[in-house]
Amino acid sequence: MQRILEKCSIAGLLLIPFVPFVVTGSMFFPFITGKAFVFRGIVGIVVALWCALMVYDTSYIPRKNPILFAVLGFFGIVALADIFGVHFVRSMWSNFERMEGLVTFVYLCAFFVVSSTILTRTNMWKAFWNTSIVASCMVGVYALFQVAGSIAISQGGARVDATLGNSIYLAVYMLFHIFVTLWFLYQNRLSRARSVVYALAILIQFIALFYTGTRGTMLGLFAGLGLTALLIAWRGKEHPRLRRLSLGFIVVVLVLVGGFVIVRKSSFVQGNEMLQRFANVSFVDGTVQSRLVLWSGIAKDGFLERPVLGWGQDNFIVVFGKYYDPRMYQQEPWFDRAHSVFFDWLISAGVLGLLSYLSLFGVTVFLLWRPTTDLSIPERALFTGLLAGYFVHNIFVFDNLISYIFFFLFIGFVESFSFAYQRNGIQEKSIREGALIQDVFLRKGTAVLGAGVVLFLVYTTTVPHIVASQSLIKGLIAIGNGEDPAVAFPLFERALQDPVGRDETRLQLSRVAFTVAQSSASEDSKQKYLARAYAEAQKAVQEDPLNTRPKYFLATFEARLGNFDAAIRLFEELLAINPDRQMFLSEYGTILQLKGEGMRARDVFQTLVRLAPTDQGYAVRYIVSLFNLKNPSDALLFARETFGTTTEKLISEEYYRGKVTSYNDAVESIGFQVTRGELLKNKNTDEYISKMNELTSAHRTAEAVQLLDDAIRVDVTIARNAQVIREALQKGNEVSMSATTTH
C-alpha cells in the first residue's frame, strides 16, 4: 500500500509542471481560472495521499527546519492580515482575474509542505525538474510560433505570452527555468550530449523570455547571472576554469551593455520593437512614471494608514481609490496591484507581511551558504543568482500563481540539500521510523478519513467556483448571440451566488442589463435585468463601503436610468474623497450638463482641462459646455489656443450650421471636427485610413466619407483610388492601410 501511495503522490506532483498549459475557454479569464482550479485539484489529491503516507510511515512527517518555519510564519501573518483587513471576503476568495486570496495561499502552503517532503523523501527532485524543463521548452516553442506569427498572441501586440496569457507571467516562468536548466548543465558538464540538450533548452527559454519584452525580468536575469559570476569569481578557488569563465562573462556582459547603450538610438535598435523597449527605458516613460506614482504616493500613503498588518489581500484597489493621484489619469482606471511585490505586501500585510516575505529569501540564502549544505560553490552561486534575479523582477511587477508555485518549489528544493535524506544516492536508514498507527484496521481507517476530509475541502473550493465561472460565460454568450434573455437570467443568478465571481458578475450584469433593455426582449425581461443589476450595484456599495469602484459604477448606472439627482449625489461623495480624479469629474460634468445645470458643468470641465491639459476629450467637453451657455466666442478662442486655427474654423462652421443639438450629439460632432483638424495638420495617410475604418466600424459612414474628401487633398495616392475607397466605405467595408485596395 505504501509503495502505491508513494507512486501516486509522485505522479500527482509530476503533473504540476504542466499546469501552465491549462487554458479553459469555457471559464472567465481562461488563462487564470483554469490553472488555479487544476492546481487546487492536484494539490488536494497529493495532500490526501500524503496524509495516508504519514499514517503508514512517520518519515513523511515534515522535519523541523528554518525554511519550513519561515514559510509557516509568512502564511500565518498573511492569514492574520486577511482576517483583520478591510474586506475579508475578498481577501479570502480573491476574484476570477487573480485567483489568489487566502484560499489559494492555503493551497500554496500545503503544496510547499507536500512537495518538499515527498520529493526529498523519495529523491525525485531531479526527475521533477527535468520534467519541468521539458514543459518549459514546450511553452517556449509555443512562444516561438507566436514570434513567427503562426499562433496569435492572446493579449495582442508583439510581446509573446504563450499559454500563460500575460507576457510578464511567461517571463518570470522562463527566468526560473533558465537558472534550473543551468544547474543541470553544470551537473552534466562532462557529458557532451546532455550538455548540448540543456544548452538548447536554455536557448529556447531565453528567446521566449526576450520576446516577452519584460524589461524588469531581463534586468533580473542579467543581475542574477552577474551575481552568480561574481560569487564564483570570489569564492570558486577550487574551480579555476569556471572562475575564468565567470570573469570572462562579466567582461562580455559589461561590453555588451555598454555597446547597447551606445547604439540604442540607431535605426537597427529602434526598428526592432523588442530592442526598442529595452533601449528606451527612462524615468519619463509612461510605465515607469505610473510605477513611481503608485509607489511613492498611493502605496506609501496606504501603508502609513495601516502599517502593521496592512489592508488584507486584494484590497489595493481600496487604497488606490482612496489615495488616487491625478497623474495616473492616462493609465488604466482601477489598479488592484501596486505593480511591485514588495509594495503589494506592504499594503496587503503591512510591515510584518513584508518582513516575513523577505525572510523567505534570507533564510534560503542562509541555508545555501551554510557549510553543511550539500552543494558546491558554483551551485550555491547559481541558486543565489536565481533568488537575486527573482528579487529584481519582483521590484517591478506583482506575483501570480505560476511564479508562486515555482518559488515555493525552489525554496523547498534548497531545503532538501540541507538534510542528509540522500547522500551519494544512498538513503539513510535513520529516516524510516515505522508506522504512526500499528493497528492495521485503524491505520487504514485513519488514512481514508484524512484523505476524505481533504478531498471534501478541495471540492468546496473548486467545483462551485467552476460552475459559477462557466455560468457567467454561458450567460454572456447567450446574450451576445441574441438568445432569449429569460433563458440566460438564471445563469447570472447562479454566478452571483459565488463569492469569487460576484464582483465580476455584477459588473457584467450591469452592462448586459442595458443591452437587454435596448433589445426586442419582453418588457418583463427588461425590467427583471435592470432591477437585478440595480439591486446588485447597490449591494456592492453596501458590502464594500471603502471601495470607490462600486460607488462609481452605481453612480453611472443611476445616470443611465435617468436618475440624475442620485447620480450627482454619488459623484459628489466620490469627489469628496478624490476631488481631482478626472474620471469622476468627467462623468459628473456630463450629468450636470444633461440635467441642465450648464454653469456648474462648465466649471467642472474647466477644472478637467486644468488637470489634464493634453486630453482632447476633456477639451471638447469644455468647448461644448461654452457653446451650450451661448458663449461661442470663448469656445472658439479656447479651440484656437488648444488645437489651432484650422480646428477653430471647422468647429465654427459646425456650430453655426446648427447641426449641434443635444449634448451628446454636440460632443460627438465637435469631437469629430477636432479629429479632422488634427488629421489635416498632421497630413498622415495611415492616420486617415485608420480613422476612416474606425468610423466605418461605428456605422458613422458619412463622417468616414468626409474624412476621405479631406484625405484626397492630402495624398495623391488616395485621390487616384478615391472612388473605390468611397464605395467600400459606403458598403461598410474597411480599406487597406495602403489606401489603394479594399478588403
N, C-alpha and C positions, 0 to 999 in steps of 0.2 A: 504493500500500500504506500509506504513512504517513497519508494522509487517512482511510483506513478504520480504521486503528488509533486515530487521534485520536477519531473519531466514536464508535467502540465504547467507548473508555475514558470519554468524557464521558457516554455513555448509562448506563454502569455507575454512575458517580458520582451521576447524577441519580436513581438508584433508592434511594440512601441515605436521603433524606427520608421514604421510605415504609416503612422498617424498623420504626418504631413501630407500624405497623398489623398486624404479624405476630403472630398468636396461634395456637398449634398445640395443639389439644386432644388430639392423638394422642401427645403427649410430656409427660413430667413437668415441672411448673412451666411451663405452657403460655405464660405471659406473658413468660418469661425465656429459656427454651432456644431457642425458635424464632427469636427476634430475634437471638440470638448466632450461631446457625448460618447464618442468612441473611446477616448482616453479614460473617461469615468468607468465605462463598462469593462475595459481591460483591467484597470487598476482594481476594480471591485472584485473581479473573478480571481485575480492573483492574490489579493488580500485574503479572500475566503480560503484559498488553497494554503496560504501561509499560516492562517490560524490553525488549520488542521495539521500542518507540518510541525508547529510548535508543540502541539499535544503529543505528537509521535517522537519528537526529538528536540530536546531543550537547546541544542546548539543553534537552532533557528531563532532563539530569543535574542534580540539585538544586544550587543555588548556596549558597555558604557564607554563613551569616547567624546572628545571635545566637539567634534562636528555634530554629533547627534544632539548634544546639549545645546549647541548654538542654533541648530535648526528648530528644535522644540521651543527654545526661548523666543525665537523670531515669530513662529506661528502663534505662540501664546500671547505675545504682545499685539500681534495683528488682530487676534480674536477679541482681546480687551478693547482695542481701538474701535472695532466694528460695533461691539456691544454698547459702548458709551459714545458712539458717534451721533451724527445729526439725523441719520436716516438708516436705521438698522436693516430694514427690509431690502433696500438697495445694496447695502454693504454685504448682506447675506447672500443674495442671489445674483447680483450684477444684472446684465442685460444681454440680449442676443448679440449685440455688436462686440462686446468684450468677453463675455463668458468667464469672468473671474470671480470676485467676491469670496466670502468666507468658505462657501461650499467647495469651490474649486481648490482653495488653499488647503482644505482638509484632505482632499484627494492628493494634492501635491505632497503633503506631509506623509501620508500613508505610502505614496509611491516612493518617496525617498527611503523610508524605512525598509520596505519590502525589497526594493531593487538593490540597495546597498547590502542588505543581509543575504538575500538569496544568491545574487551574482558573486558575492565574495565567498560565501559558504561553499558554492559549487564550482568555484574557479571558472566562471563563464564570462568574465568581463571582456576578454579578447574576442570571443565569439560574438558578444553583443555589439562591440564597437565595429567589428568588421562588417556585421550585418548593417549597421547604421551607415557606414561608409558607402556600401553598395547602394543603399537607399538614397544617400545624398548625391551620388553620381547620377542616379536615375532622375532625381529632381533637377540636377544641373543640366542634363541633356535636354530635359523639357524646356528649361530656360534658354538653352542654345537654339532650340526650334523657335522660341519666341523672338530671339535676336534676329534669326533668319527671316522672320515674318510668316513662317509656316503655321504657327499657333498664335492666336490672338492674346494680347496682354490684357488681363481682366480689368485692371484699373486704368487702362488707356495709356497713351503716351509711349515713350520709348524705354521706360525703366521696367525691366522684367520682374515678374512676381511668381512665376511657375504655379505650383498648386497651393501656394500659401496666400495668394490674393493680395499681398502687400509687399512691395519691394524691400521695405525695412525688415519685415519678418523673414524674408528669404535671405537677406544679407547676414543677419546675426546667426541664422541656421548654418550658413556656409562658414561663418567665422569659427564656430565651434569645430566643425568637421575638418577644416584646414589644419588646425592645430593637432587634433586627434590623429589625422592621417600622417602628419609629420612625425608623430610619435611612432607610428607603425613603420614609417620609412626608416627612422633611426634604428628601431628594433630589428629590422630586416636588411640592414645596410650591407651585410655580407652576401646576400642573395641578389644577384643581378636581376633575375626575372621578377622577383617580388618588388624590388626597388623601382623597376620600370612601371609596374602596375600601380603602386602607390603614388609615384610621381605623376602619372597620367591622371589619377583621381584628383590630386591637388590642382592640376592644371584646369580640369573641368570645374572644380569648386571655385577657383579664383576667377575664372572668366565669368561664371554666373554671378559672383559677388560684384565684380567690376561693373557688369551691365545692370545691376540694381541701381547704380548711380547714388548709392547711400554714402555720403561723404563721411559721416561720423564713424561708420563701420570700417571704411577703408583706412581712416586715421587710426582706429583701434587696431586693425590688423598690423599696420606698419609699426605702431607703438609697441604692440605685443611682440612682434618679431625682433624689433630693435632691442627691447629689454632682454629677450632671450639671448640674443647675440652678445650683449654686454655682460650678462651673467656668466655665459660660457667663457668669454674672454677673460673675465676676472677670476672665476673660480675653477675653470676647467684645465688645471695644470696637467692632469693625468690624461688629457685628450688633446695633445698638441696639434694634430691635423685639424680637428674640429675647431680648435681655438683659432687657428689661422683662417679657416673658412668664415668664422664669425666676424673676425676683424675685417676680412675682405667684404663680407656682406654689409657691414656698417658703412664702409667707404663707398661701395656701389650705391647704396640707398641714398647717402648724402649727395653723391654726384648726380643721381637721377632726379632727386627732389630739387636740387639747385638748378639743374638744367631745365626742368619742367617750369620752374618759376621764371626763368629767363625767357622761355619761348611761349609762355602761357597766352600771350596776345597774338601769336602767329595765326595765319589763316588755317593751318592744319589743325591746331588745337581748337580754335573757335568754330571750325567746320564740323567737328565731331561732338555730338550732343553730350556724350558721357564725359569726354575730356573737358568740355566747356564747363560742365557742372563743377568739376574738381578745380578748374583753373579760376573760376570767377567767384570763389568764396571771399566774402568781405563782410565787414560789420554793417554795411549799408544794404546788404542783401535782405530781401523781404523775409525769408525764412529765418535768417539769423536775427533780424530785428524783432520778429514776433517772439522768438525764444527768449531774447533778453528782456523783453517787456513782461513776458509770463513769469520769468524767474525773479527779476529784480523788483517787480511791483506786485503783481497779483498773488503769486505763490508766497512771497515774503510776508505780505500783509495777512494772508490766510494762516500762515504758520504762527505769526505773532499773536493772533487771536486765540489759537488753541495749540500751544507749543508742546504739551506733554504727550498726549495720545492722539492728537490731530482730530480730523473730522470723520474718520471711518472710510473704508474703501469706497470707490466710485462716487465720492462726494466732491471731487474737484470742481464739478460743474456748479455746485453751490458757491464755492469760493470765487470762481470765475464770474458768476453773476453778481456777487456782492461787491467785488473789488475790480470790476471791469475797468480797463484803461482805454480811453478813446483812440489811442494809437493802434489798436487792434482791429479797427473797423474794416480794413481791407482783407482781413483773414476770415476764416470760417466763423460763423456767428456763435457757436457753442463749443467751447473746448471742455472736454471731460478728462483731459490729462494735461500735466504740466510739460510734457514732452522732454522730460528728464527723469530717469528712475529715482534719482536721489531727492529731487523736489517733490516727486509724486509721493514718496514715502514720508517726507516731512508733513505733507498735507494729510495723507491717509492715516498715519500712525504717529505723527509727532516726532520729537527728537528721540524718544525711546524706540520707535519703529525704525528710524534711520540707523541708529547705532546698532540695533540688533541685526539689521540687514548688512551693514558694513562688517559686523563681527563674522559673518559667513565667509567673507573674503579674508579677513585677518586670521581666523582660526585655520583656514585651508592653507594659507601661506606658511603659517607656523608649523603645521604638520609636514608640509612639503620639505621644509628645511631643517626639520628635527633630525638629529644624527641617526636615530634608529629607523627612520623611514627607509623602506626598501626600494630606493630609486637612485640612479646615477646622477651626477651633476648636470649633464645635458638634459636629462628627463625632468629634473626639478626646474631647470631654467625654462624649458619649453612649457611646462604646465603653469609656471608663474607668468609667462608671457601670455598664455590663454586668458588667465584671470585679468591681467592688465588690459588686454585688448577688449575684453567684455566690459570692463570697468569704463574704459574710454568711450566705447559705444553707448553705454548707459547714460553718459553725461548728456547726450543729445536727443535721446528717444525714450519711449516707455517700453516696458517689457510686455510680452504676450505669452500665451500658454506654451507655445513651442520653445521659446527661449527659456522659460522657467523649467520645462521638462529637462532640457539638456544641461542647464546649470546645476540642478539638483542631482542629476545623474553624474555629472563631473565631480562634484564635491564628495559624493558617495564613492566614486572611483578612487579619488585621492585617499579617502579614509581606508580603503582596502589595503593600501601599501603600508599603513601604519601598524598593522596587526599581522602576526605570523600565522594567518589561516593557511597560507600557501607559501612554501619556501622551496624554490627549485622544483616545483611540480610535486612535492611530497607533502601530503596533508598531515598536519599534526594530530595525533590521536587524542590529545587533551581536549579538543573542542567537542568531541562526541560524548555527551553526558547521559544518554538514555532517554526514555520516555518521561514526559511530565506526569502522566497518569498510568499506573501499572495495570489496572483492571482493563482488559481488552474491550469489554462491552461499554464501560463508562468512557473509555478513551474515544471510541467511535461515536458515541452519543454526543460527547462534548464537541468533537470536531464538526459533526453535522450541524449542531446547534449554532456554533460560532459562525460557520460558513453561511447558514441560513439567515442569520441576523444581518450579516454584511451584505448579502445579495438583496435582501429586502430594502436596505438603505440605498443601495445602488438603484434599484427600481424606482424608488420615490424621488430620487434626484436626477433621473434621466427621462423616463418614459412620459410623465405628464408634460414635461417641457418640450419634448419632441412632438407630441400631439399638438401642443399649442402653436409651435412654430409652423408645423405643416398646415394647421387650420388657418393661420393668418395668410400664408402663401396661397392656399386654395381660395380663400375669400377674395383676395386681391385679384387673382386670375379670373375668377368668376365675374367680378365687376368689370374688369378690363375687357373681357370677351363679350360684354353686353348681356350676360345671363340675367335671369330674374333675381333682383336684389333680395327678395324674400328667401331664396334658397341659400344665399351667402350669409345672411344675417346670423344664423346660429353658429357659423364658423367664427365670426368675430366675437360673439359672446363666449365661445369656448376659449379663445385665445386670451380674452380679458380675465379669465379666472387664474391665469398663470402669473406668478409674481415676477418671473424672469422676463416675460414678453409683454407685460401690461403697459409699460410706458410706450413701447413701440407700437403696440396695437392701438392705443388711444390716439397717437399721432396719425397713424394710417387711417383710422376710422373717421377722424375729423376731416381728412381730405376726401375720403370716399363719400361721406355724407353729402357733400355739396355736389359731387359728381352724380349721385343718385337724384338729388333734388333738381338737377338741371336735365335729367333724362326723361324718358317717357314712362317711367315706372308709375305704379299706382300711388295715389295720394297717401294711402296707408303706409306704404314702404318708405316714401319720402319723409313722412313725419316720424316714423319709427327710427330711421337712421339719424335724422337731425336731433331728435330728443335724446337718443342714447349717446351720441357723440357729445352733445352739450352737457349731459349729466356727467359723463366721464371726464370732460375737461374741468368741470367744477370739482369733482372728487380729487383730481390730480393736484389742484391748488390746495385743497384742504389737507391732503395727506403729505404734501411736500411744501410747507409754507415758506421755508427759507430759500427755496429754489425759484429764481426769476423766470425760468423757462416755461413751466406750466402756466404761470400767470400771463406771460406774453401770448401763448397760444390761445388761452381763454379770451384775452382781450381782442385778438384778431378774429376769433370765432364770433364774439359779440358783434363786432363791426360788420361782418359778413351777413349776420342775421338782421342788420339794421338797427341794433340796439346801441346807438352811438353814445348815449349818456353813460351806459355801463362800461363801454369800451374806453371812453375818456377817463372815467374814474380809475379803471385798472391801469391805464398808461400813466396817469398821474402818480399812482402808487409806485409804479416801476421807476419813474423818473425821480421820485424822492430818494430812491436807492442809487440809481445811476443817472444823474442829471445830464451827463454829456454822452450818453450812449446813442450813437447815430441811428441805429435800427429802431429804437423806441421813439426817437424824435420824428423820424420819417413817417412811421405809422400814425403817430399822434397828430402830426400836422395834417396828414391826409384826411383823417377822420374829422378834425376840426373844419377843414375845408368842405367836406361833404355835408357837414351839419350846418354850414352856412356861417361859420364864425371866421370870416376872412382875415380880419386883423390879427387874431391870435395865430391863425395858420401862417400868415406872412412872417410873424415874429419867430415862430418855430423854425421855418425854413431858412430864415436869415441866420439863426444860430447854427443850423446844419451846415450852411455854406462856410461859416467861420470855422467850424470844427473839421470840415473835410473840403477844403477849397479846390481840390483836384477832381472831386466826384461829379461827373457830368449829370447823373440822375438828380442829385440834390439841387444842382444849379437850375435844371429845367423846372423842378417843382417850385423853386423860388420865383422864377420868371412867371410861371402860370399864376402864382398867388398874387403877383403885382398886377397882371392883366385883369384878374378877377376883381381886384379893387379899383378897376378903371384907372390904372396908373401906367399906361403904355410907355410913357417917356422914360420912367425909371427902369421898366422892364427891358426896354431896348438898349438903354445905356449900360445896364449890367450885362446884357448879352454881348454888346460890342467889346466891353472890357474883358469879358471872360473868354469869348470864342472868336472875336474878330468881326470885322465889318461885313464880310460875306454872310456869316451866320446871322448877324443882326438883320440884314436885308431880307433873308429868307424867312426869318421869324416874323418880321414886319408884314411881309406880303401874306403870310399865312393868317395872321391875326386880322388884318384889315379886310381880307376877303370874306370874313365872317364864317370861316369853316370851323372855328373852335366853339363848341357848345358846352357840353358837360365837362366837369373837372377831369375825369379820366380820359375823355377824348382830347382835351387840351394837352394833358401830359404826353399822350401818345403822339399827337400831331406835332407839337413843338419839339418833342424829343427826336422825331424823325427829321425835322429841319436842322436841328443841331448836328445830327449824324451826316446829313447832306453837306453841311458846311465843312465839317471835319474832313470828309472824303474829298471835297473839291480842293481843300487846302493841301492835302497830302498827295493827291493825284497818283494813288497806288491802285493798279488794276486788280491785283489779288484781293485787296480790301473791298473793292466794289463787288467783285464776284461773290465773295464770302457773305457780304451783307445782303445782296440780292437773294442768295439761296436761303439765308435766314428769314427774310421777309416772305419768301415763297412758302417755306415750311409753315409759317404762321398764318398762311392764307391772306397775306397782305399784298396781293398781286399788283394792284395799282401803284403802290409805293415802290415795289421792285422794278416795275417798268419805268417809273420816274427816275430811279437811280440809273437805269440803263441809258436814258436820254442824257443824263449828266455825264456818264462814262464815255459816251460816244464822242463828246467834246474833249475828252482827256486822252483817249487811247485810240489810235487809228486802227489797230487790230480789231478792237471791238466794233468800230464803225463798219468795217468790211463785213462783219458777220451779224450785224445788228438785227436783221430780220429773223434769222434763225434763232437767235437768243430770245428775241421778243416772243416768238411763237412758243418756245419752250417754257418761258415764264408764264405766259397766259394759260398754258396747259397744266401748270403746277409742277413742272419738272425743274430739277436743278440744272445748272450749267457748269461746265468744267472750269477749273481754275485757269486754263489757258485762254478762256473766253473765245475759243474758236470752234468747239464742238459741243454737242449736248449729249446727256445720258439720262 
